[in-house]
Structure formats: structure tokens, C-alpha cells
Amino acid sequence: MSTAVGPLRNRVDPFGDIAAHPARGLLMGNRGGRIHDPGTRTLTGRAWVSRQWICCALTFRDRRRAVMGEGYTELFFLDEVVAFAAGHRPCFQCRRVAADAFSAAWAKGEGRLPPGAGEMDRRLHAERLDGTRRRKHPRRLGDLPDGAVFAGEDGPVAVKDGRLLRFSFAGWAPFHGGPGLDATVPTLTPPSVLTALAAGYQPLWHPTAQHRP
């Protein structure tokens, strides 16, 4: 019998940390297997099972799952921008169109043939982690493409249409008074994802990102 009370701890923020929050978001995903105890539906000390960190559709072919049951650990993201920042990529099964577009943009940015899932997983795993710690990538703010996320002084901040947006599990909000375009910021989005974004990949944004002040 589950001993969990309230929201399950399965919401992922742009740092890749997992918290409990009632809002589910637009996408589901996993980190290659089960990182929870199915009896208590609580996380274990394991952060991931394999390099296959993916972000998935919430529904696919009428399949039904018991969240945090006997199978893999279902994780939830506000949107694809958050999933990318946390180090996940589109799933080639339930999000095939997005995965193919992402691979094509990655290839376009590097001037090469599209990489397969295994190659992307190896690259992203090296880019998102430094041992067991989260890797950050110094980048000039003015060079970041739409969909990039960096670690601001008070939390994650995304770039969209020349604006800065502050992250919360409930959605994106306008952020004012951030660093200048020439500032170097600790970027959470992995470099390979930045390449794909700069080459034209259009990530799925939560509707709150469209709101202008």
C-alpha cells in the first residue's frame, strides 16, 4: 500500500531536481527505468538508471499506467524547455515527429548526418552531469537561442523572443532586471541542445510563456 500523501515527488525543474507539486505540466518522461520504491511511491537515492533521459507525450495510443507503480518512474515537466534544461531529449516512440525534428536540427547545427538516439544520449549525459553534480555551461547571454535556460540568482530563467522568463512549476512569468546581453551566465541547457535550438528547433512552451506584460 502506498504511504505517499499529497502530490507525488515526480516534478522536474530546469536544474534536473525532482520535487512534489500539484501541477503536472505538458510532458512526461523518465531516466531509463525505476528510481522509486513502488510500495511507497517515493524516490530512492538513485538519480537515474541509464543515459536514456527522455521526454514523452502525456498520452499515447490509449495506454494507461499506474504512476510510480512497478514500471519506470514517471517524471513530469512544465514543458519541453524545462525538459531540455534538465537534460532530457524527445522520445522517438511517442514523440517521433519532435524527435526527428530535434535530430535534424542537431545535425544542421553541426553540419553532419542526424545522430541516432544512442549517440544523443551519450553526448547529453556527458553534458548534463559532472560526476554526480549538475554541469553548467558558461555562455554569453546575448548568444543564447530561444528556449535556452540559465541559472539566475533567484532561480532558472529562460530566453524567449528577446525576453527573460522566470520559471516556477506553475508556469513562466516575465523577469525584469536580469543581466545584460554581454554577461556570461551559467547555462543549464546542454550545449548540444543549444545547437539544435539555434539551428531552428522549436521547443514546446507552456502557454504561460506567451503572456506579455
N, C-alpha and C positions, 0 to 999 in steps of 0.2 A: 504494500500500500504506500502511496506517495505521502511524504511528510511535508512537501512544499506548501507554503501558504502565500497567497497573493501571486503577483506575476512571477513567472519563471525567470531565472537568470540566463537569458539567451539573446539579449540585445547587444549588438556590437557597435562601438563608437569608432571614429576615424583612427584612433590610436591602436585599434585592434583589441581593446579591453572589452570584457563582457560584463554586462550589468543587468539588473532586473528593472523593467519599466513596462507599463501597461500598453504603450503604443507599439504596434508590430512593424510598421513600415511597409515598403513596397516590394522587398525582395527577401528571399530566404537563402540559406547557404549552409556549407559545412566545411570542416577542415580534415576531410579524409576519413572520417569514422566517428567513433563514440568517445566523447570526453566527459561523459556524465555517468552517474550511477542511476540505472533505470528504476531501482527500487525507491529511491528518494527524489529522483528527478532533480538532483543537484549536481553541480560540476565537481569533477575530481581535480586533482592538481595538474592534470595533463592539459597542455595548451593546444595540442594538435596531434593528429595521428600520422598523416603523410603530408607531402608537399602539395597535394591537390586541394588547394583552398579555392572553392568556387562560390559563385552567387547564382541563385536559381530563381525561377518563377514561383510565385506563391501557389499556383495551381497548374497541374499538368496531367492531361488525359484522365481526368476524373479520379486520380489516385487519392487515397485517404491515408493519413498517417497519424499515429498517436505521438504527439510532440514529446520529445525526450523520453521515448519508450525504449524498446530493446534495440532499435536500429541506431543509425548515426545520430549525432547531436545536431538538431535543427537550430541554426542561428538566424537572426533577423536583422536586416539593415534598413535604415531610413530610406536609402536609395542607392543607386549604383555608384555615385560619387563617394559615399561613405564606404561601400564595399571595396572600391578601388584603393582608397586611402588605407584601409585595414589590410590590404594585400591580397584580396580575392580577385578572381577573373570570372568572366561569364561561363556558364556551364554549356558544354557542347551538346547536351541531350535536350534539356528543357528550354534552353535559350539559344538554339542553333543559329538563328539569324544574327543575333547580337554577337555570339562567339565568332562567327565567320567574319563579321564586320570588324571586330576588335583585332583579330589576327591579321586581316588585310591592312588595317591602319598601322599596326605594329610593323608589318613588312614594308609598307610605303615609307614610314619614317626612317627605316634603316636601309632602304634600298636593296631589298632582298626578297626571297620567296617567303610566303606566310609560314610562321612557325606553327608546329602542332602543339597539342595540349601539354605533352610531356616536357617539351623544351620550354614553354612558357612557365610551367610550374617550377622547373629548376631555376630559371632566371629570377622569377619573382620571389622564390624562397630565399635566395641569396640577398635580394634587395630589401626585403621586409624585415629581416632579422640579423642581428649581430650577436651570435651565440643565442642566448635566451632573451636578449634585450631587443627592444624595438629600434630599428635603424632609422635615422633621419638623414635627409639629403639636403645640404645647403644649396639654395638656388636664389637667384635674383628674383624678387617678386614680380618685376615687370616682364620677366621672361616666362612666367608660368602660364600655361594654357587654361582655358575654361575647364572646370572640373577638377583642377588641382586643389589639394588641401594642405595647409601648413599648420604648424603648432604655434598659435598665438599665445600671448602672455596669459590670457584668461580662458583658453580652450581652442579647439580646432576652428579654423577659418578657411572658407572655400573662395575660389575666384570664379566669377560668372559675369560676363558682359561688362567688364570694366568695373564691377562692384565687388565688395567683400561681404561675405555672408557668414554669420556665426552659427555654429552647429549646436543643436540640442536634440534630444531624442524625439521631441515633439515636432521638429522642423527647423528650417533655416530662417534667420532673421537678419535684417540689414546690420552691418557692422561699420561703425564710423570711428575715425581717429586711429586707424591702423598704421602700419609702417609705410614709408614712401616706396615708390616703384624701384628705387635703386637699392633698397635694403635687401640684405641677404636673410632669408627666412629658412627655418628648419622644416623642410617639406616632408610630409608623411607619405604622399602618393609616390609609389616606386618609380624610378627613372624610366623603366620600360613602358609603364602605363602613361607617363608624361609624353613619351614619344608617340604613342598611339593617339592620345588626345590632341597633340599638336598637329598630327597628320590628318585630323578630321573626324576621329571617332566621336560620336555624340552620345554622352552618357545619359542614363535615365535619371532625371532630377525629381525630387519630391515637389509637389505643387507649390509648397511654400516658398520655393526658390524663385518663383515667377513674380511674387508680390514686390512691387516697388513702393518706396516710401512716398 
